[in-house]
Amino acid sequence: MKRPIRRGAAALRERLRGRLVSRDDTGYDTVRKVWNGRIDRRPSLVAFCADEKDVVVALRFAREHELLVAVRGGGHSCAGTAVCDDGLVIDLSRMKAIEVDAAARSVRVQGGVLWGELDRATQAFGLAVPGGTDSEVGIAGLTLGGGNGWLMGVHGATCDNLLSADVVMADGRTVATNCNENADLFWALRGGGGNFGVVTSFRYRLHPVGPTVIGGAVLYAYEDALKVLRHFRDFASSAPDTLTVYACLICDGDRPVVAIAACYVGSADRAEATVASLRKWGTIVTDQLRPMSYVELQSLFDGARPAGRRCAMRSNFMAGLPDAAIEILVEGFRTAPSPLSAVIVEHCHGAIARVAPDATAFGLRSNPYHLEILGFWDQAEEDAANLAWVERLFADVQPFNTGEVYVNSLDEGEGHRVREAYGINYTRLVALKAKFDPTNFFRCNHNIAPR
Ligand SMILES: Cc1cc2nc3c(=O)[nH]c(=O)nc-3n(C[C@H](O)[C@H](O)[C@H](O)COP(=O)(O)OP(=O)(O)OC[C@H]3O[C@@H](n4cnc5c(N)ncnc54)[C@H](O)[C@@H]3O)c2cc1C
Protein backbone atom coordinates (compact mmCIF):
# COMPACT_ATOMS: atom_id res chain seq x y z
CA MET A 1 0.00 0.00 0.00
CA LYS A 2 1.22 3.52 -0.84
CA ARG A 3 2.38 5.37 2.30
CA PRO A 4 2.98 9.12 2.84
CA ILE A 5 6.52 9.87 1.80
CA ARG A 6 7.42 12.74 4.14
CA ARG A 7 6.84 10.76 7.34
CA GLY A 8 8.41 7.69 5.80
CA ALA A 9 11.53 9.62 4.82
CA ALA A 10 12.32 10.30 8.46
CA ALA A 11 12.14 6.57 9.17
CA LEU A 12 14.28 5.81 6.14
CA ARG A 13 16.88 8.32 7.30
CA GLU A 14 17.06 6.45 10.63
CA ARG A 15 17.57 3.11 8.96
CA LEU A 16 20.25 4.06 6.43
CA ARG A 17 23.94 3.97 7.30
CA GLY A 18 24.46 6.47 4.49
CA ARG A 19 22.94 9.92 4.04
CA LEU A 20 19.44 10.73 2.80
CA VAL A 21 18.86 14.06 1.06
CA SER A 22 15.35 15.40 0.50
CA ARG A 23 14.11 18.52 -1.29
CA ASP A 24 14.24 20.60 1.89
CA ASP A 25 17.84 19.71 2.71
CA THR A 26 20.86 21.90 2.12
CA GLY A 27 22.80 20.69 -0.88
CA TYR A 28 19.74 19.24 -2.62
CA ASP A 29 20.48 21.15 -5.83
CA THR A 30 23.99 19.77 -5.92
CA VAL A 31 23.11 16.14 -5.29
CA ARG A 32 20.44 16.03 -8.00
CA LYS A 33 22.96 16.96 -10.69
CA VAL A 34 24.38 14.46 -13.15
CA TRP A 35 27.20 14.77 -15.68
CA ASN A 36 25.01 16.15 -18.48
CA GLY A 37 24.18 19.75 -17.54
CA ARG A 38 21.08 19.65 -19.76
CA ILE A 39 19.38 17.22 -17.36
CA ASP A 40 17.33 19.08 -14.72
CA ARG A 41 15.28 16.59 -12.72
CA ARG A 42 13.97 16.88 -9.18
CA PRO A 43 13.82 13.61 -7.27
CA SER A 44 12.00 13.52 -3.93
CA LEU A 45 14.88 11.73 -2.22
CA VAL A 46 18.50 10.85 -2.88
CA ALA A 47 19.82 7.95 -0.79
CA PHE A 48 23.62 7.78 -0.60
CA CYS A 49 23.89 4.09 0.21
CA ALA A 50 26.86 3.00 2.28
CA ASP A 51 26.56 -0.72 1.63
CA GLU A 52 24.41 -3.44 0.12
CA LYS A 53 22.08 -3.41 3.12
CA ASP A 54 21.36 0.28 2.52
CA VAL A 55 20.47 -0.51 -1.08
CA VAL A 56 17.97 -3.14 0.10
CA VAL A 57 16.47 -0.74 2.66
CA ALA A 58 16.14 2.09 0.12
CA LEU A 59 14.69 -0.18 -2.52
CA ARG A 60 12.09 -1.66 -0.15
CA PHE A 61 11.15 1.87 0.94
CA ALA A 62 10.59 2.83 -2.70
CA ARG A 63 8.39 -0.23 -3.25
CA GLU A 64 6.27 0.53 -0.18
CA HIS A 65 5.80 4.14 -1.24
CA GLU A 66 5.42 3.34 -4.94
CA LEU A 67 8.29 5.61 -5.81
CA LEU A 68 10.04 5.57 -9.15
CA VAL A 69 13.65 4.47 -8.61
CA ALA A 70 16.73 5.69 -10.46
CA VAL A 71 20.13 4.10 -9.86
CA ARG A 72 23.28 6.22 -10.01
CA GLY A 73 26.76 4.80 -10.44
CA GLY A 74 29.02 7.50 -11.88
CA GLY A 75 26.15 9.66 -13.19
CA HIS A 76 27.59 9.84 -16.72
CA SER A 77 24.64 8.59 -18.73
CA CYS A 78 24.08 11.25 -21.40
CA ALA A 79 20.35 10.58 -21.14
CA GLY A 80 20.48 11.35 -17.43
CA THR A 81 18.76 8.09 -16.46
CA ALA A 82 20.60 8.14 -13.12
CA VAL A 83 18.17 10.75 -11.82
CA CYS A 84 14.38 10.94 -11.98
CA ASP A 85 11.61 13.40 -11.24
CA ASP A 86 9.77 12.85 -7.94
CA GLY A 87 11.17 9.41 -7.16
CA LEU A 88 14.10 8.03 -5.20
CA VAL A 89 17.69 8.02 -6.46
CA ILE A 90 19.75 5.10 -5.16
CA ASP A 91 23.21 6.64 -5.30
CA LEU A 92 26.20 4.30 -5.00
CA SER A 93 28.95 6.91 -4.99
CA ARG A 94 29.86 6.10 -1.35
CA MET A 95 30.43 2.44 -2.21
CA LYS A 96 34.07 2.62 -3.23
CA ALA A 97 35.73 -0.61 -2.10
CA ILE A 98 38.27 -2.12 -4.51
CA GLU A 99 39.92 -5.46 -3.62
CA VAL A 100 42.68 -6.50 -6.01
CA ASP A 101 43.71 -10.15 -5.98
CA ALA A 102 46.83 -9.88 -8.11
CA ALA A 103 47.66 -13.58 -7.80
CA ALA A 104 44.23 -14.62 -9.05
CA ARG A 105 44.20 -11.80 -11.63
CA SER A 106 40.83 -10.57 -10.46
CA VAL A 107 39.38 -7.54 -8.72
CA ARG A 108 36.17 -7.01 -6.78
CA VAL A 109 34.77 -3.51 -7.13
CA GLN A 110 31.77 -1.84 -5.51
CA GLY A 111 29.19 -0.12 -7.69
CA GLY A 112 30.18 3.49 -6.95
CA VAL A 113 33.75 3.25 -8.23
CA LEU A 114 34.89 5.39 -11.19
CA TRP A 115 37.28 4.15 -13.88
CA GLY A 116 40.15 6.38 -12.77
CA GLU A 117 39.90 4.98 -9.24
CA LEU A 118 39.89 1.40 -10.50
CA ASP A 119 42.75 1.99 -12.95
CA ARG A 120 44.95 3.50 -10.23
CA ALA A 121 44.28 0.58 -7.89
CA THR A 122 44.96 -2.13 -10.48
CA GLN A 123 47.89 -0.40 -12.20
CA ALA A 124 49.73 -0.49 -8.88
CA PHE A 125 50.10 -4.19 -9.81
CA GLY A 126 50.63 -3.56 -13.55
CA LEU A 127 47.12 -4.87 -14.20
CA ALA A 128 43.91 -3.41 -15.65
CA VAL A 129 40.27 -4.14 -16.43
CA PRO A 130 39.40 -3.13 -20.01
CA GLY A 131 37.27 -0.02 -19.48
CA GLY A 132 36.33 3.12 -21.37
CA THR A 133 38.44 6.13 -22.25
CA ASP A 134 37.54 8.60 -19.48
CA SER A 135 38.50 8.39 -15.82
CA GLU A 136 35.37 9.98 -14.33
CA VAL A 137 32.84 7.58 -15.86
CA GLY A 138 31.29 5.02 -13.50
CA ILE A 139 32.33 1.38 -13.79
CA ALA A 140 28.72 0.31 -13.18
CA GLY A 141 26.79 1.91 -16.02
CA LEU A 142 29.61 1.34 -18.52
CA THR A 143 29.96 -2.37 -17.66
CA LEU A 144 26.22 -3.02 -17.66
CA GLY A 145 25.90 -1.52 -21.15
CA GLY A 146 28.87 -3.43 -22.61
CA GLY A 147 31.92 -1.17 -22.43
CA ASN A 148 34.32 -0.34 -25.23
CA GLY A 149 37.67 1.39 -24.87
CA TRP A 150 41.38 1.32 -25.60
CA LEU A 151 41.86 -2.32 -24.58
CA MET A 152 38.95 -3.81 -26.53
CA GLY A 153 41.21 -5.05 -29.34
CA VAL A 154 43.32 -7.20 -27.03
CA HIS A 155 40.94 -8.01 -24.18
CA GLY A 156 37.39 -7.44 -25.44
CA ALA A 157 34.51 -5.43 -24.04
CA THR A 158 34.33 -4.62 -20.34
CA CYS A 159 31.39 -6.99 -19.92
CA ASP A 160 33.46 -9.80 -21.49
CA ASN A 161 35.75 -9.49 -18.48
CA LEU A 162 33.05 -9.59 -15.84
CA LEU A 163 33.40 -12.75 -13.73
CA SER A 164 30.55 -12.27 -11.29
CA ALA A 165 28.18 -9.68 -9.86
CA ASP A 166 26.13 -9.23 -6.70
CA VAL A 167 22.67 -7.87 -7.39
CA VAL A 168 19.75 -6.51 -5.38
CA MET A 169 16.66 -7.58 -7.28
CA ALA A 170 13.35 -5.73 -7.68
CA ASP A 171 11.81 -7.64 -4.75
CA GLY A 172 14.73 -6.73 -2.46
CA ARG A 173 16.42 -10.15 -2.58
CA THR A 174 20.19 -10.20 -2.93
CA VAL A 175 21.51 -12.57 -5.57
CA ALA A 176 24.97 -13.73 -6.62
CA THR A 177 25.48 -14.25 -10.36
CA ASN A 178 28.19 -15.75 -12.50
CA CYS A 179 28.49 -18.18 -15.41
CA ASN A 180 27.22 -21.07 -13.27
CA GLU A 181 24.98 -19.42 -10.70
CA ASN A 182 21.91 -17.54 -11.99
CA ALA A 183 23.57 -17.74 -15.38
CA ASP A 184 20.66 -16.26 -17.33
CA LEU A 185 20.66 -13.17 -15.09
CA PHE A 186 24.44 -12.93 -15.49
CA TRP A 187 24.00 -13.06 -19.28
CA ALA A 188 21.43 -10.24 -19.12
CA LEU A 189 23.60 -8.04 -16.90
CA ARG A 190 26.39 -8.07 -19.49
CA GLY A 191 24.76 -5.47 -21.76
CA GLY A 192 21.20 -5.23 -20.48
CA GLY A 193 21.95 -2.04 -18.52
CA GLY A 194 20.13 -1.26 -15.30
CA ASN A 195 17.05 -3.27 -16.25
CA PHE A 196 17.56 -6.26 -13.96
CA GLY A 197 18.61 -5.02 -10.54
CA VAL A 198 21.04 -2.87 -8.60
CA VAL A 199 24.53 -4.28 -8.93
CA THR A 200 26.34 -3.59 -5.69
CA SER A 201 29.62 -5.24 -6.65
CA PHE A 202 31.38 -6.50 -9.75
CA ARG A 203 34.27 -8.96 -9.99
CA TYR A 204 36.44 -8.61 -13.10
CA ARG A 205 39.28 -10.47 -14.77
CA LEU A 206 42.52 -8.47 -14.74
CA HIS A 207 45.12 -8.33 -17.52
CA PRO A 208 48.73 -7.17 -17.51
CA VAL A 209 48.72 -3.70 -19.12
CA GLY A 210 51.57 -1.18 -19.42
CA PRO A 211 52.16 0.49 -17.08
CA THR A 212 53.59 2.42 -20.05
CA VAL A 213 51.58 2.50 -23.26
CA ILE A 214 51.71 4.71 -26.34
CA GLY A 215 48.76 7.02 -26.22
CA GLY A 216 47.45 10.47 -27.02
CA ALA A 217 46.62 11.97 -30.40
CA VAL A 218 48.04 13.40 -33.59
CA LEU A 219 46.21 16.58 -34.63
CA TYR A 220 45.94 17.32 -38.35
CA ALA A 221 44.91 20.50 -40.17
CA TYR A 222 41.22 20.43 -41.08
CA GLU A 223 42.06 21.16 -44.74
CA ASP A 224 43.37 17.59 -44.86
CA ALA A 225 40.33 16.12 -43.12
CA LEU A 226 39.03 14.07 -46.08
CA LYS A 227 42.46 12.62 -46.75
CA VAL A 228 43.17 11.89 -43.07
CA LEU A 229 39.87 10.09 -42.55
CA ARG A 230 40.42 7.94 -45.64
CA HIS A 231 43.86 6.96 -44.31
CA PHE A 232 42.30 6.27 -40.92
CA ARG A 233 39.76 3.92 -42.54
CA ASP A 234 42.35 2.06 -44.62
CA PHE A 235 44.77 1.79 -41.71
CA ALA A 236 42.23 0.81 -39.04
CA SER A 237 40.81 -2.05 -41.08
CA SER A 238 44.13 -3.89 -40.78
CA ALA A 239 45.38 -2.52 -37.44
CA PRO A 240 46.74 -5.11 -35.02
CA ASP A 241 44.68 -5.92 -31.93
CA THR A 242 47.26 -4.07 -29.85
CA LEU A 243 46.47 -0.74 -31.49
CA THR A 244 43.08 0.96 -31.16
CA VAL A 245 42.42 4.18 -33.08
CA TYR A 246 39.62 6.74 -33.01
CA ALA A 247 39.17 9.60 -35.49
CA CYS A 248 37.85 12.78 -33.88
CA LEU A 249 36.66 15.98 -35.51
CA ILE A 250 37.16 18.56 -32.78
CA CYS A 251 38.21 22.16 -32.31
CA ASP A 252 41.60 23.07 -30.96
CA GLY A 253 40.54 26.40 -29.46
CA ASP A 254 38.33 27.81 -32.22
CA ARG A 255 40.13 26.02 -35.03
CA PRO A 256 38.71 22.71 -36.33
CA VAL A 257 41.21 19.86 -36.52
CA VAL A 258 41.17 16.12 -37.07
CA ALA A 259 42.59 14.23 -34.11
CA ILE A 260 43.68 10.65 -34.52
CA ALA A 261 43.60 9.36 -30.96
CA ALA A 262 45.26 6.03 -30.27
CA CYS A 263 46.44 3.54 -27.72
CA TYR A 264 49.11 0.93 -28.37
CA VAL A 265 49.56 -1.77 -25.75
CA GLY A 266 51.84 -4.21 -27.56
CA SER A 267 55.52 -4.95 -27.10
CA ALA A 268 57.80 -1.95 -26.69
CA ASP A 269 60.19 -2.93 -29.48
CA ARG A 270 57.42 -2.77 -32.10
CA ALA A 271 55.74 0.33 -30.67
CA GLU A 272 57.23 3.11 -32.79
CA ALA A 273 56.97 1.11 -36.02
CA THR A 274 53.32 0.30 -35.32
CA VAL A 275 52.22 3.87 -34.67
CA ALA A 276 54.50 5.50 -37.28
CA SER A 277 51.77 5.50 -39.96
CA LEU A 278 49.51 7.63 -37.77
CA ARG A 279 51.88 10.55 -38.39
CA LYS A 280 51.90 10.35 -42.20
CA TRP A 281 48.42 11.36 -43.25
CA GLY A 282 48.59 15.13 -43.74
CA THR A 283 49.79 18.41 -42.22
CA ILE A 284 50.32 17.87 -38.52
CA VAL A 285 49.24 20.71 -36.24
CA THR A 286 50.35 19.05 -33.00
CA ASP A 287 51.78 15.63 -32.27
CA GLN A 288 50.72 14.53 -28.80
CA LEU A 289 51.21 10.80 -29.33
CA ARG A 290 53.86 9.55 -26.92
CA PRO A 291 54.73 6.97 -24.30
CA MET A 292 52.74 7.61 -21.14
CA SER A 293 51.35 5.67 -18.25
CA TYR A 294 48.06 3.89 -18.82
CA VAL A 295 46.61 5.87 -15.92
CA GLU A 296 47.61 9.14 -17.59
CA LEU A 297 46.07 8.09 -20.89
CA GLN A 298 42.84 7.22 -19.14
CA SER A 299 42.40 10.79 -17.92
CA LEU A 300 43.87 12.59 -20.94
CA PHE A 301 40.49 13.42 -22.46
CA ASP A 302 38.62 14.23 -19.22
CA GLY A 303 39.06 17.98 -19.71
CA ALA A 304 37.21 17.89 -23.04
CA ARG A 305 34.01 16.57 -21.44
CA PRO A 306 33.71 18.08 -17.97
CA ALA A 307 30.72 17.47 -15.74
CA GLY A 308 28.03 20.12 -16.00
CA ARG A 309 28.44 20.95 -19.69
CA ARG A 310 25.30 20.54 -21.78
CA CYS A 311 25.40 17.55 -24.10
CA ALA A 312 23.25 15.95 -26.77
CA MET A 313 24.35 12.96 -28.77
CA ARG A 314 23.31 10.68 -31.59
CA SER A 315 25.17 7.57 -32.54
CA ASN A 316 25.11 4.37 -34.52
CA PHE A 317 27.36 1.63 -35.80
CA MET A 318 28.63 1.67 -39.38
CA ALA A 319 29.72 -1.30 -41.48
CA GLY A 320 32.30 0.79 -43.32
CA LEU A 321 33.44 4.33 -43.79
CA PRO A 322 32.86 5.09 -47.47
CA ASP A 323 34.10 8.35 -48.99
CA ALA A 324 30.52 9.66 -49.16
CA ALA A 325 30.09 9.22 -45.40
CA ILE A 326 33.44 10.88 -44.71
CA GLU A 327 32.42 13.89 -46.82
CA ILE A 328 29.15 14.28 -44.90
CA LEU A 329 30.91 14.14 -41.53
CA VAL A 330 33.67 16.56 -42.50
CA GLU A 331 31.23 19.09 -44.00
CA GLY A 332 28.74 18.57 -41.17
CA PHE A 333 31.25 19.27 -38.44
CA ARG A 334 32.11 22.61 -40.08
CA THR A 335 28.54 23.74 -39.34
CA ALA A 336 28.60 22.90 -35.60
CA PRO A 337 27.36 25.98 -33.71
CA SER A 338 29.65 25.24 -30.75
CA PRO A 339 33.45 24.76 -30.90
CA LEU A 340 33.09 22.35 -27.94
CA SER A 341 31.26 19.78 -30.06
CA ALA A 342 32.83 16.71 -31.64
CA VAL A 343 32.29 13.91 -34.13
CA ILE A 344 34.03 10.70 -33.14
CA VAL A 345 34.49 7.52 -35.15
CA GLU A 346 35.70 4.71 -32.89
CA HIS A 347 37.25 1.69 -34.55
CA CYS A 348 36.13 -1.48 -32.73
CA HIS A 349 38.11 -4.59 -33.63
CA GLY A 350 40.02 -7.59 -32.38
CA ALA A 351 38.89 -9.42 -29.25
CA ILE A 352 35.61 -7.51 -28.87
CA ALA A 353 34.58 -8.56 -32.37
CA ARG A 354 35.49 -12.23 -31.92
CA VAL A 355 32.90 -12.90 -29.22
CA ALA A 356 29.65 -14.44 -30.52
CA PRO A 357 26.81 -11.89 -30.66
CA ASP A 358 24.60 -13.99 -28.39
CA ALA A 359 27.32 -14.75 -25.81
CA THR A 360 26.30 -11.69 -23.78
CA ALA A 361 23.33 -9.31 -23.94
CA PHE A 362 25.74 -6.79 -25.49
CA GLY A 363 25.84 -8.28 -28.98
CA LEU A 364 26.72 -5.50 -31.44
CA ARG A 365 30.18 -6.68 -32.33
CA SER A 366 30.38 -7.11 -36.09
CA ASN A 367 30.28 -3.52 -37.38
CA PRO A 368 33.67 -1.92 -36.88
CA TYR A 369 32.87 1.79 -36.77
CA HIS A 370 31.02 3.38 -33.87
CA LEU A 371 29.97 6.90 -34.79
CA GLU A 372 29.17 9.48 -32.11
CA ILE A 373 27.89 12.96 -32.97
CA LEU A 374 28.40 14.93 -29.77
CA GLY A 375 26.98 18.39 -29.24
CA PHE A 376 28.57 20.20 -26.29
CA TRP A 377 27.75 23.73 -25.20
CA ASP A 378 27.39 25.81 -22.06
CA GLN A 379 24.27 27.98 -22.15
CA ALA A 380 20.60 26.93 -22.13
CA GLU A 381 19.84 29.59 -24.77
CA GLU A 382 22.07 27.65 -27.15
CA ASP A 383 20.07 24.42 -26.77
CA ALA A 384 17.92 24.75 -29.87
CA ALA A 385 20.77 25.47 -32.27
CA ASN A 386 22.94 22.67 -30.93
CA LEU A 387 20.17 20.09 -30.77
CA ALA A 388 19.23 20.95 -34.34
CA TRP A 389 22.84 20.49 -35.48
CA VAL A 390 23.12 17.06 -33.85
CA GLU A 391 19.80 15.95 -35.36
CA ARG A 392 20.64 17.29 -38.81
CA LEU A 393 24.02 15.61 -39.07
CA PHE A 394 22.57 12.37 -37.72
CA ALA A 395 19.85 12.50 -40.39
CA ASP A 396 22.46 13.11 -43.08
CA VAL A 397 24.46 9.97 -42.18
CA GLN A 398 21.42 7.67 -42.02
CA PRO A 399 22.21 6.03 -45.38
CA PHE A 400 25.30 4.57 -43.67
CA ASN A 401 23.60 3.50 -40.43
CA THR A 402 23.50 -0.27 -39.90
CA GLY A 403 20.44 0.17 -37.68
CA GLU A 404 22.45 -0.65 -34.57
CA VAL A 405 23.15 1.63 -31.63
CA TYR A 406 25.27 1.16 -28.50
CA VAL A 407 22.89 1.36 -25.54
CA ASN A 408 25.29 3.52 -23.52
CA SER A 409 25.26 6.10 -26.31
CA LEU A 410 21.50 6.61 -26.32
CA ASP A 411 20.30 10.08 -25.42
CA GLU A 412 17.19 11.35 -23.68
CA GLY A 413 14.09 10.68 -25.77
CA GLU A 414 15.63 7.77 -27.67
CA GLY A 415 13.67 5.02 -25.92
CA HIS A 416 12.32 3.94 -29.31
CA ARG A 417 15.87 2.87 -30.29
CA VAL A 418 16.39 0.39 -27.43
CA ARG A 419 15.49 -2.52 -29.71
CA GLU A 420 18.26 -1.39 -32.11
CA ALA A 421 20.69 -1.71 -29.21
CA TYR A 422 20.08 -5.42 -28.77
CA GLY A 423 19.59 -6.96 -32.21
CA ILE A 424 19.13 -10.72 -31.97
CA ASN A 425 19.26 -10.60 -28.17
CA TYR A 426 16.21 -8.39 -27.70
CA THR A 427 13.61 -11.17 -27.47
CA ARG A 428 15.58 -13.07 -24.86
CA LEU A 429 16.08 -9.88 -22.85
CA VAL A 430 12.34 -9.16 -22.86
CA ALA A 431 11.67 -12.69 -21.57
CA LEU A 432 14.30 -12.31 -18.83
CA LYS A 433 12.92 -8.91 -17.87
CA ALA A 434 9.49 -10.54 -17.47
CA LYS A 435 11.08 -13.21 -15.30
CA PHE A 436 13.19 -10.97 -13.05
CA ASP A 437 11.30 -7.68 -13.03
CA PRO A 438 7.74 -8.34 -14.21
CA THR A 439 6.37 -5.02 -12.89
CA ASN A 440 9.13 -3.02 -14.59
CA PHE A 441 10.24 -1.63 -11.25
CA PHE A 442 13.60 -0.74 -12.85
CA ARG A 443 12.37 1.48 -15.67
CA CYS A 444 14.42 4.62 -15.24
CA ASN A 445 16.94 3.41 -17.81
CA HIS A 446 17.06 2.47 -21.48
CA ASN A 447 14.08 0.34 -20.81
CA ILE A 448 13.44 -3.21 -21.91
CA ALA A 449 9.77 -3.50 -21.07
CA PRO A 450 8.54 -6.92 -19.88
CA ARG A 451 5.90 -8.23 -22.19
C1 LIG B 1 32.61 11.59 -20.90
C2 LIG B 1 32.09 10.23 -21.22
C3 LIG B 1 32.94 9.29 -21.74
C4 LIG B 1 32.46 8.01 -22.02
N1 LIG B 1 33.32 7.08 -22.55
C5 LIG B 1 32.89 5.81 -22.77
C6 LIG B 1 33.78 4.81 -23.27
O1 LIG B 1 34.95 5.05 -23.53
N2 LIG B 1 33.28 3.57 -23.47
C7 LIG B 1 31.99 3.24 -23.21
O2 LIG B 1 31.63 2.08 -23.38
N3 LIG B 1 31.13 4.18 -22.76
C8 LIG B 1 31.54 5.44 -22.54
N4 LIG B 1 30.67 6.39 -22.08
C9 LIG B 1 29.25 6.03 -21.91
C10 LIG B 1 29.07 5.38 -20.54
O3 LIG B 1 29.35 4.01 -20.65
C11 LIG B 1 27.63 5.53 -20.05
O4 LIG B 1 27.31 6.88 -19.95
C12 LIG B 1 27.42 4.85 -18.70
O5 LIG B 1 26.04 4.79 -18.43
C13 LIG B 1 28.13 5.57 -17.58
O6 LIG B 1 28.09 4.85 -16.41
P1 LIG B 1 27.80 5.60 -15.03
O7 LIG B 1 27.78 4.59 -13.96
O8 LIG B 1 28.72 6.76 -14.91
O9 LIG B 1 26.35 6.11 -15.38
P2 LIG B 1 25.05 6.46 -14.53
O10 LIG B 1 24.48 7.66 -15.21
O11 LIG B 1 25.28 6.52 -13.09
O12 LIG B 1 24.15 5.22 -14.83
C14 LIG B 1 23.56 5.01 -16.09
C15 LIG B 1 22.52 3.92 -15.93
O13 LIG B 1 23.18 2.69 -15.65
C16 LIG B 1 22.42 1.96 -14.70
N5 LIG B 1 23.24 1.76 -13.51
C17 LIG B 1 24.27 2.51 -13.06
N6 LIG B 1 24.81 1.95 -11.98
C18 LIG B 1 24.11 0.82 -11.74
C19 LIG B 1 24.20 -0.22 -10.80
N7 LIG B 1 25.16 -0.26 -9.88
N8 LIG B 1 23.31 -1.23 -10.86
C20 LIG B 1 22.34 -1.25 -11.78
N9 LIG B 1 22.22 -0.30 -12.72
C21 LIG B 1 23.10 0.71 -12.71
C22 LIG B 1 21.17 2.74 -14.41
O14 LIG B 1 20.14 2.30 -15.26
C23 LIG B 1 21.57 4.14 -14.78
O15 LIG B 1 20.46 4.91 -15.20
C24 LIG B 1 31.11 7.68 -21.80
C25 LIG B 1 30.25 8.65 -21.28
C26 LIG B 1 30.73 9.92 -20.99
C27 LIG B 1 29.79 10.92 -20.45
Ligand as a Chemical Component Dictionary entry (heavy atoms), coordinates in Angstrom:
data_LIG
# 
_chem_comp.id                   LIG 
_chem_comp.type                 NON-POLYMER 
_chem_comp.pdbx_formal_charge   0 
_chem_comp.three_letter_code    LIG 
# 
loop_
_chem_comp_atom.comp_id 
_chem_comp_atom.atom_id 
_chem_comp_atom.alt_atom_id 
_chem_comp_atom.type_symbol 
_chem_comp_atom.charge 
_chem_comp_atom.model_Cartn_x 
_chem_comp_atom.model_Cartn_y 
_chem_comp_atom.model_Cartn_z 
_chem_comp_atom.pdbx_ordinal 
LIG C1  C1  C 0 32.612 11.592 -20.901 1  
LIG C2  C2  C 0 32.093 10.235 -21.215 2  
LIG C3  C3  C 0 32.937 9.293  -21.740 3  
LIG C4  C4  C 0 32.461 8.009  -22.024 4  
LIG N1  N1  N 0 33.321 7.079  -22.550 5  
LIG C5  C5  C 0 32.891 5.812  -22.774 6  
LIG C6  C6  C 0 33.775 4.814  -23.273 7  
LIG O1  O1  O 0 34.949 5.055  -23.527 8  
LIG N2  N2  N 0 33.283 3.574  -23.470 9  
LIG C7  C7  C 0 31.990 3.242  -23.206 10 
LIG O2  O2  O 0 31.630 2.085  -23.380 11 
LIG N3  N3  N 0 31.130 4.182  -22.760 12 
LIG C8  C8  C 0 31.544 5.443  -22.539 13 
LIG N4  N4  N 0 30.666 6.393  -22.084 14 
LIG C9  C9  C 0 29.247 6.031  -21.908 15 
LIG C10 C10 C 0 29.070 5.379  -20.542 16 
LIG O3  O3  O 0 29.352 4.006  -20.652 17 
LIG C11 C11 C 0 27.628 5.529  -20.052 18 
LIG O4  O4  O 0 27.313 6.883  -19.952 19 
LIG C12 C12 C 0 27.423 4.851  -18.702 20 
LIG O5  O5  O 0 26.045 4.788  -18.435 21 
LIG C13 C13 C 0 28.129 5.573  -17.579 22 
LIG O6  O6  O 0 28.090 4.846  -16.406 23 
LIG P1  P1  P 0 27.798 5.600  -15.034 24 
LIG O7  O7  O 0 27.781 4.591  -13.957 25 
LIG O8  O8  O 0 28.717 6.759  -14.914 26 
LIG O9  O9  O 0 26.347 6.108  -15.377 27 
LIG P2  P2  P 0 25.048 6.464  -14.535 28 
LIG O10 O10 O 0 24.483 7.657  -15.209 29 
LIG O11 O11 O 0 25.284 6.518  -13.086 30 
LIG O12 O12 O 0 24.150 5.224  -14.829 31 
LIG C14 C14 C 0 23.556 5.005  -16.086 32 
LIG C15 C15 C 0 22.517 3.923  -15.927 33 
LIG O13 O13 O 0 23.177 2.690  -15.647 34 
LIG C16 C16 C 0 22.419 1.964  -14.699 35 
LIG N5  N5  N 0 23.243 1.764  -13.507 36 
LIG C17 C17 C 0 24.271 2.514  -13.055 37 
LIG N6  N6  N 0 24.815 1.953  -11.984 38 
LIG C18 C18 C 0 24.106 0.819  -11.739 39 
LIG C19 C19 C 0 24.198 -0.221 -10.802 40 
LIG N7  N7  N 0 25.156 -0.257 -9.882  41 
LIG N8  N8  N 0 23.307 -1.230 -10.856 42 
LIG C20 C20 C 0 22.341 -1.255 -11.782 43 
LIG N9  N9  N 0 22.224 -0.298 -12.721 44 
LIG C21 C21 C 0 23.101 0.712  -12.708 45 
LIG C22 C22 C 0 21.171 2.744  -14.405 46 
LIG O14 O14 O 0 20.138 2.299  -15.255 47 
LIG C23 C23 C 0 21.572 4.140  -14.781 48 
LIG O15 O15 O 0 20.463 4.909  -15.197 49 
LIG C24 C24 C 0 31.109 7.685  -21.796 50 
LIG C25 C25 C 0 30.249 8.648  -21.278 51 
LIG C26 C26 C 0 30.730 9.918  -20.993 52 
LIG C27 C27 C 0 29.792 10.925 -20.450 53 
# 
loop_
_chem_comp_bond.comp_id 
_chem_comp_bond.atom_id_1 
_chem_comp_bond.atom_id_2 
_chem_comp_bond.value_order 
_chem_comp_bond.pdbx_ordinal 
LIG C1  C2  SING 1  
LIG C2  C3  SING 2  
LIG C2  C26 DOUB 3  
LIG C3  C4  DOUB 4  
LIG C4  N1  SING 5  
LIG C4  C24 SING 6  
LIG N1  C5  DOUB 7  
LIG C5  C6  SING 8  
LIG C5  C8  SING 9  
LIG C6  O1  DOUB 10 
LIG C6  N2  SING 11 
LIG N2  C7  SING 12 
LIG C7  O2  DOUB 13 
LIG C7  N3  SING 14 
LIG N3  C8  DOUB 15 
LIG C8  N4  SING 16 
LIG N4  C9  SING 17 
LIG N4  C24 SING 18 
LIG C9  C10 SING 19 
LIG C10 O3  SING 20 
LIG C10 C11 SING 21 
LIG C11 O4  SING 22 
LIG C11 C12 SING 23 
LIG C12 O5  SING 24 
LIG C12 C13 SING 25 
LIG C13 O6  SING 26 
LIG O6  P1  SING 27 
LIG P1  O7  DOUB 28 
LIG P1  O8  SING 29 
LIG P1  O9  SING 30 
LIG O9  P2  SING 31 
LIG P2  O10 DOUB 32 
LIG P2  O11 SING 33 
LIG P2  O12 SING 34 
LIG O12 C14 SING 35 
LIG C14 C15 SING 36 
LIG C15 O13 SING 37 
LIG C15 C23 SING 38 
LIG O13 C16 SING 39 
LIG C16 N5  SING 40 
LIG C16 C22 SING 41 
LIG N5  C17 SING 42 
LIG N5  C21 SING 43 
LIG C17 N6  DOUB 44 
LIG N6  C18 SING 45 
LIG C18 C19 SING 46 
LIG C18 C21 DOUB 47 
LIG C19 N7  SING 48 
LIG C19 N8  DOUB 49 
LIG N8  C20 SING 50 
LIG C20 N9  DOUB 51 
LIG N9  C21 SING 52 
LIG C22 O14 SING 53 
LIG C22 C23 SING 54 
LIG C23 O15 SING 55 
LIG C24 C25 DOUB 56 
LIG C25 C26 SING 57 
LIG C26 C27 SING 58 
# 
